[in-house]
Amino acid sequence: MYNRTMDISAVNLNRLAVLVAVVEAGSLTAAAARLGLAKSMVSKHMQLLEAEVGVALLVRSTRTLRLTDAGRAFYEASRQVLQAAGSAIEQARSGRDSVQGRLRVAAPVDYGVMVVAPLLSALRARHPDLTVELLCADHRIDLIAEGIDVAVRLGKLDDSNLQAARIGPLLRWLVASPAFLARHGMPQGPAEPAALETLPYVELTVVARPDSFALSDAGGRVQQVTMRNTVFSTNTAYASRAAALAGDGVLRATVFSVRDDVAAGRLVRLLPDWSLAASDIHAVYPRSANLPHKVRVVIDALKAAAAAAG
């Protein structure tokens, strides 16, 4: 009997497939034809396998080939190993082509709540075998350490070993409440952007240079603005939006977070003929030779949502 306690790392497992082919084909020549190898290579594999296992597996003569007792047991075990490996491969590949299993997604709080959460619920409705966990946080989450399948990142990407797919543009508007504008007036015309600098301002501290930005118009003119009268600062987009709705000041906000407020008249877009510089929304995910189908489906859904929002 072969040694069941031997170190498996001492055996080249590819040779198990050669052994099974030799036994089932009945000869080295037939096995070589089945495997697409030279007969001498098949014979070499068998010699090396016996050396690795430490026992004789085959008895060869000029006309016959038969298994030893140890070889018969080893063949049966090898066949089971190959069958189990084949089943594991098929199971893994089935996950590649279907939307199932656990999906862990990370996103900034506002984008996660307003965009990603309803999108994932819609995916769940179409793919009931999918289980979702959404982590919303405004700090950068370590995808590998936290076991995240895909994360949404707003703005410039940091250098990393992650793969990235662009979802769409990240647009911002300057907005203020009607009550605020009733008190301070509406900036008008191309000469007015600089007049913004003295207006009360709501500052989101987690963005780069939160009090400075550039405005440009369709004619290519650019106006640099530095807000000099911050009256409310916060580290969350939800709180900055709440302050703007309450009439505290002008807010530089992501379009996705205030679009409904502007449509409903709760906020007013300032200087609509002038644009803030656009950035990007990305989905990032760990590098993999084969992207899981559930991750691809989420990325495609995010892209479709961004395109529909315009």
Backbone hydrogen bonds, N-H to C=O, Kabsch-Sander energy under -0.5 kcal/mol:
donor,donor_aa,acceptor,acceptor_aa,energy
4,R,2,Y,-0.7
6,M,3,N,-1.0
8,I,6,M,-0.5
10,A,7,D,-2.0
11,V,8,I,-1.8
13,L,11,V,-0.9
15,R,12,N,-1.8
16,L,13,L,-1.2
17,A,13,L,-0.7
17,A,14,N,-0.6
18,V,14,N,-1.0
19,L,15,R,-2.5
20,V,16,L,-2.5
21,A,17,A,-2.1
22,V,18,V,-2.4
23,V,19,L,-2.5
24,E,20,V,-2.6
25,A,21,A,-2.4
26,G,22,V,-1.8
31,A,27,S,-2.1
32,A,28,L,-2.5
33,A,29,T,-1.9
34,R,30,A,-2.0
35,L,31,A,-2.4
36,G,32,A,-1.3
37,L,32,A,-2.1
42,V,38,A,-2.0
43,S,39,K,-2.5
44,K,40,S,-2.0
45,H,41,M,-2.4
46,M,42,V,-2.1
47,Q,43,S,-2.2
48,L,44,K,-2.5
49,L,45,H,-2.6
50,E,46,M,-2.3
51,A,47,Q,-1.8
52,E,48,L,-2.4
53,V,49,L,-2.8
54,G,50,E,-2.4
55,V,50,E,-0.7
59,V,66,R,-3.3
60,R,58,L,-0.5
61,S,64,T,-2.4
66,R,59,V,-2.2
68,T,57,L,-2.0
72,R,68,T,-2.7
73,A,69,D,-1.9
74,F,70,A,-2.4
75,Y,71,G,-2.6
76,E,72,R,-2.1
77,A,73,A,-2.2
78,S,74,F,-2.6
79,R,75,Y,-2.6
80,Q,76,E,-1.8
81,V,77,A,-2.2
82,L,78,S,-2.4
83,Q,79,R,-2.1
84,A,80,Q,-2.5
85,A,81,V,-2.4
86,G,82,L,-2.4
87,S,83,Q,-2.3
88,A,84,A,-2.3
89,I,85,A,-2.3
90,E,86,G,-2.2
91,Q,87,S,-2.4
92,A,88,A,-2.3
93,R,89,I,-2.6
94,S,90,E,-2.1
95,G,91,Q,-1.4
96,R,92,A,-1.0
97,D,93,R,-1.0
98,S,94,S,-0.5
100,Q,98,S,-1.0
101,G,129,D,-1.9
103,L,131,T,-3.3
105,V,103,L,-0.5
105,V,133,E,-2.9
106,A,150,V,-1.7
107,A,135,L,-2.1
112,G,108,P,-3.1
113,V,109,V,-2.5
114,M,110,D,-2.7
115,V,111,Y,-2.3
116,V,111,Y,-2.2
117,A,112,G,-2.9
119,L,115,V,-1.5
120,L,116,V,-2.8
121,S,117,A,-2.1
122,A,118,P,-2.0
123,L,119,L,-2.0
124,R,120,L,-2.4
125,A,121,S,-1.8
126,R,122,A,-1.3
127,H,123,L,-2.2
130,L,127,H,-2.2
131,T,101,G,-3.1
133,E,103,L,-2.6
135,L,105,V,-3.2
135,L,133,E,-0.5
136,C,134,L,-0.6
137,A,107,A,-2.1
137,A,135,L,-0.6
143,L,141,I,-0.9
146,E,142,D,-2.4
147,G,143,L,-0.8
147,G,144,I,-0.7
148,I,143,L,-2.4
149,D,104,R,-2.1
150,V,104,R,-1.5
151,A,284,V,-2.7
152,V,106,A,-2.6
153,R,282,H,-2.8
155,G,280,D,-2.4
163,Q,285,Y,-2.8
165,A,283,A,-2.7
167,I,281,I,-3.4
168,G,281,I,-1.3
170,L,279,S,-2.2
171,L,169,P,-0.7
173,W,253,A,-2.6
175,V,173,W,-0.5
175,V,251,L,-2.6
176,A,268,V,-1.6
181,L,177,S,-2.2
182,A,178,P,-2.0
183,R,179,A,-1.2
184,H,180,F,-2.4
185,G,181,L,-2.6
192,E,189,G,-1.6
195,A,192,E,-1.5
196,L,192,E,-0.6
196,L,193,P,-1.5
197,E,194,A,-1.5
198,T,195,A,-0.8
199,L,196,L,-1.9
201,Y,229,N,-2.0
202,V,250,V,-3.2
203,E,201,Y,-0.6
203,E,232,F,-3.2
205,T,203,E,-0.8
205,T,234,T,-2.9
207,V,204,L,-1.1
212,S,209,R,-1.6
213,F,225,V,-2.4
215,L,223,Q,-2.9
216,S,275,S,-2.0
217,D,221,R,-1.8
218,A,273,D,-0.5
220,G,217,D,-2.0
223,Q,215,L,-3.5
225,V,213,F,-3.2
227,M,211,D,-3.0
228,R,197,E,-2.9
231,V,201,Y,-2.4
232,F,201,Y,-1.5
234,T,203,E,-2.3
240,S,236,T,-1.8
241,R,237,A,-2.3
242,A,238,Y,-2.2
243,A,239,A,-2.2
244,A,240,S,-2.1
245,L,241,R,-2.6
246,A,242,A,-1.7
247,G,244,A,-1.4
248,D,243,A,-2.5
250,V,200,P,-2.6
251,L,175,V,-2.7
252,R,202,V,-0.6
253,A,173,W,-2.6
253,A,251,L,-0.8
255,V,171,L,-2.9
257,S,254,T,-0.7
258,V,254,T,-0.9
258,V,255,V,-0.8
259,R,255,V,-1.9
262,V,258,V,-2.6
263,A,259,R,-2.4
264,A,260,D,-2.0
265,G,261,D,-0.6
265,G,262,V,-0.8
266,R,261,D,-1.9
267,L,261,D,-1.3
268,V,176,A,-2.9
270,L,174,L,-3.3
274,W,271,L,-2.2
275,S,216,S,-3.3
276,L,172,R,-0.6
277,A,214,A,-0.7
279,S,170,L,-2.3
281,I,168,G,-2.9
282,H,153,R,-2.7
283,A,165,A,-2.8
284,V,151,A,-3.0
285,Y,163,Q,-2.3
295,V,292,P,-0.7
296,R,292,P,-2.0
297,V,293,H,-2.5
298,V,294,K,-1.6
299,I,295,V,-2.4
300,D,296,R,-2.5
301,A,297,V,-2.1
302,L,298,V,-2.5
303,K,299,I,-2.4
304,A,300,D,-2.3
305,A,301,A,-2.3
306,A,302,L,-2.3
307,A,303,K,-2.4
308,A,304,A,-2.3
309,A,305,A,-1.8
310,G,306,A,-1.0
